[in-house]
Amino acid sequence: MLQHVLPSFDQETADFFRWKVEYSCDQLEEILFAKSGIDFGMVMDIVPMKRGPSGRIVKLKIIGSKRTIIVGKELEIRRWLSKSHLYSSAFIVKIERDGKGVPMKFVFHGAGWGHGVGLCQIGAAVMASKGFTAEEIVKHLFQRCGIKKAVLINFKNV
């Protein structure tokens, strides 16, 4: 089902509920430079500074040997930490260090896909493939909302 609704680069993760991405220190430094244009030097730490109501990181500190930057937008965080984009900013970071405390590997353990607000496109597509109607899907995903017909206004005559 997912191959019909997802671009090929998004089909690499079969389970969007929980995911894991691993980078060597060198890989992460290259990605950060390519995406941000900033030379952090050796990345020493990645620190979530603030999370939103859905648990997604909305402010992240990247600590490098040359520069330390706070990234303050959820989508930018996702873009800076991946060649394409992380599935979500609802993640924790585990850093594997050598005996001297130097980072060797960054492991991102994440949850979900997207920014955490609005309609879940994957969920809606799977429900549709199982025969649910558009109205049933909307009612399931937005349980405290109602559905009404829109009134069309002809602005040419107003």
Secondary structure as UniProt FT lines:
FT   HELIX           2..5
FT   HELIX           8..10
FT   TURN            11..12
FT   STRAND          18..24
FT   HELIX           25..36
FT   STRAND          43..51
FT   TURN            53..54
FT   STRAND          57..64
FT   STRAND          68..71
FT   HELIX           74..80
FT   STRAND          91..97
FT   TURN            99..100
FT   STRAND          103..111
FT   HELIX           121..129
FT   TURN            130..131
FT   HELIX           134..141
FT   TURN            143..144
FT   HELIX           155..157
//
